[in-house]
Amino acid sequence: MYDVIIIGAGPAGLTSALYLGRANKNVLVLEAKSYGGQIVNASKIKNYPGVEEISGFDFSTNLYNQVKKLGIEIKYETVLRIKDDKTVVTNNEEYKAKAIIIATGSENRKLNIEKERDFVGKGVSYCATCDGNFYKEKIVAINGGGNTALEDALYLSDIAKEVYLIHRREEFRGENVYLDEIKKKDNIKLILNATISSINGDNKLESITIKDKDEQEQLIKIDGLFIAIGQEPKNEIFSNVVDLDSRGYIIATDDVHTKTKGIYVAGDARVKSLRQLTTAVSDGSIAATVAIKEMNTL
């Protein structure tokens, strides 16, 4: 019997583990892949308060080492489900706890084309606010048609020399207020009814090939590609113990409480307005603090 089982070893999960470990709680962290979450792939982090610059790998490793020094147990197993009695079932074992913190995050939706994954951090990014500053006076492209893509275009237009906004349909799904602002920007070029067919370069991104509705291809030389076609949470396996919104994110009250007493959520897995490193660690600390406070009532 553990005091708390944390599902996910990204920034939110590891921050929860840090707080719980310092409170001398018996904690198990379960992670399917490797520690760090999405941020581990960031080449540089320059918007974390108090840290001028650090790589995503170094940030994640520092946090991981902090947690390990507290004696927190971390197991690399895939969680399959949570039983109603707060037993966590993995591909290897079953573990029981008084409380559970779900910190599985979400994954950026991919284009699933060749070189996309290879060039992450080498010209391909999924976060304009994280990486946009690396493209001052350079040429970038954004792929997407929702609010995130439109906001990214406006954000990058103040940094980059030229911004291509590529969307596979004739009309954007985003709000008109953003479109109105985009139309006022001389350095934003709209490319509609087009998809990215290839990402080109040897060791880093050098250009993209786009294909229009008539299957005509065009090569565009760019320095950076920002993919903003949404995110995908992986929360379906928890649907018996939490409520999900229409997109699959966990609905939480008071930031971290789910519908099941003793099961909390932290980080990008939950419904929230901003998904950043700072909000992930904030969620993690809140979830841990609330779990500690409510431990005697569980």
N, C-alpha and C positions, 0 to 999 in steps of 0.2 A: 504494500500500500504506500503510494507516494502522496505527499501533500498536494503537489501540483504536477500535472503533465502538460508540457508545452509542445504543441504541434507546429513545427517550423523553426528553423534556425537562421532566419533573416534578422535584420536589425530589430524588428519588433519582438520576436521571440527571444533573441539573445538578451535584449534589454530587460525583458520580464525575468529571465533567468538570473541576470545580474542582481536585480532588486530582491528577488526571492532568496538567492544564495546569501546575500548580505543580511537577510532576516533569519538565516539559519533554518530554512525550510528544506525538506527533502524533495528534490526536483529531478524530473526526467525530461530531457529534450529529445524529441523524435524528429528526424529530418530524412527526407527521401533521397536527396541528392548530396549537396555539400553546403556547408555553412556560408552565410553571406547574402543569400537571396539575389535579387536583380542587381543590387548596388555593387556586387563584387565585380561586375563586368565594366564598371565605369572607369575610364582611363584616369580621370582626375575629378576630384570633388572640390569645388571652390566656393560652395554656398552653405557649408555647415558652420554654424556660429563658433567662433573661437579657434577654428582650424583653417589656416590660410590656404593650404592645398594638401591633398592626400589622395592616393589612388583608392579606388573602391576595394581592391584586394587588401591593401594595407589597413584600411579602416575596418573591414570585416575581420581580418586576422587579429587586430588589436582587441576588438570586442570579444572575439572567440577566446583569446588567451585570458582576458579578464575573467570570463565565465569559468574557464577550466581551472584557474587558480583557486576558485572557490570550492572546487571539488564537485561541480555539477556534472551529473551523468548525461552524456550525449550518445544516442544510438542512431545509426543510419539504417532506418527501416521505413517501409512505405506503410502509412496508415490507411487502412481499408474502411473503417467505420468506427463510430462511437456508440456503444450500447447505452440503453436508458439508465443503467446504474453507474455511468461514468467509467466504464471499462473501455479502454482503447485497444482495438484489434489491429495488429499490423500483419505484414506478410510472414513474420516469424513468431510472434508471441502475443499474449494479451497482458495488458497492464491496467491496474486500477488506481484511481486517485480520488482525493476529496474534491479537487477542483481541476478544471482543464482550461487552458488558454489556447484558443485556435489562432495561429499566426502564420497561416499558410500563404499569405500574400496573394498576388495575382500575376499573371504572365502577360507580357505585351503580345498582342496578336501579330503574327508574322506574315510576311508576304509569301514565305516558303519558296524562294527562288535561290538559285545557286549563288554562293559567296555572301549571302545576307548574314548568316551567323559568323562566318569567318572574318568579316569586316566590322563587326561590332567593336567600337573603340578605335577603328581605323577608317572612319568616315561614315559609318552607319550608326545611328543613334535612335533611341525611342523616347528621348526626353530633351526637349528644346531648352527648358529652363536649367537643366543640369549641364548640358554640353554646348549650348549656343554661343557662349563667350569665347569658345575656341575658334570661331569662324568670323572674326572681325574682318570686315572688308573682303570677305571671300564669297563664293557663289554656292548657294545651298538649294536643296529641293525638299519639299514636304509632300508626303503622300497621304491623302486622307480627305474626308469631306464633312466631318462633324465639327463640333465646337472646338475640340482639342486642336485639330489641324488648323482651323481658322485663327485661333488664339496663338498658336505656334508661329504662323505666318506673320502676324502682327508683331509678335515679340522679336522674331528674327530679323524683321525688316529694319529695326533700329540698330542692328548689329552687323548684319551681312551686307555686302555690296549689292547682291541680287538674290531674289528669292523666287523659285518656281513652286507654284502650288498645283499639284497634280491630283486630279480626281477622276474616277472612272465613270461618273455620270455627268449629265448636262447641268444638273442643279445640285447645290450643296445641301446637306442635311442640317448644317449649323444655322445659328440665328442670324437674322438679317442685320442686326446691329453690328456684328463683326464684318459681314460682307460690305456694309456701307463704309466702314473704316478701311477695309482692304482696297476698295476702289479708289480711295484717295491717295494710296501709296504708289509712287512712281516705280519703285524697285520690286514690286510684287507682280509676277506674270502668271496668269491663270492658264492652265492646260487642262481642258475638260474632255470628257469622253475618251480618256486614255489610261492605260495601265503601264506599269513598269515591267518590262519583259526580261531585262537582265541588268545585273550590277557588274560593272567592268573595272578592271585594274589588276595589277600584279600582286603587290604586297599591301595595297591600300586602295580605297575608292578613288577612281579617276573620272568615271563617267557612268551614266545610266542610259539604257535604251528604252524608249517608250513606244508603245504601239497604240494607234488610234482605232476607232471603231471600224475603219476600213482595212485594218490589218497593215497599215503603212507604218514603218518604223522610222524613228528619229533618234540620233545620238546627241545627248546633252552632256557637256563637260561640267562637272560640279566638284566641289571640295567636300561637301557633306550632304548626307541624305537622312532626313528625319521621318521615321515611319510612325504615323499617327492614325492607325486604323482600329484603335480600341484595345481594351484589355480583357483578359479572360480569367475570372476566378475559378478555382477548382473546389467548390464547396458542396457539390451535389451529395457527396458521401456523408455530409453532416446534416442533411435535410430533416432527419428524424428528431434532431435535438435543437435545431435553430431554424429561424425563419429566413427565407431568402427573398430578395427583391426580384424583379423581372429579369435582371441581368446576371443573377446568381450571386450577388454580394450578400453578406450576412447583415441582417437588420439588428442594430444594437440600440438599446436605450441607455442614456447616461454614458454614451461613448463606448462602453465595454460590455454591458450586460446583454445576454441573449435571453431567449424565452425560457431557457432551462436554468434553474438555480445552480450555481457553481460552475457553469460553463461560460467563459468570457471570450471576447474576440479582440484582437489588436492588429493594427497595421492595415495593409492594403486589402485584406480579405473582407473588410466591413464596408458598409455604405458610408461614404464620406465625400467631402467636397474637394479635398486636396490630398494627393498621394505623393509624398516627398519623404526623404530620409528623416527630416526633422519631425514630421508627423508620425512616422513609424515608431521612432524611439519614444516619442511622447505617449503614444498608445500603449507601448510595452510597459512603460513605467506606471501608467495609470492602472492597467489591468493587474499588474503584480500587486500594487498597493491596495487595490480594492479586494483582491483575493486574500491577502494577508488580513485585512480588516474583517472580512466576512468568514474567515476560516472556521471559527468556533461555532458558526451557525449552520455549517454544511453537513 
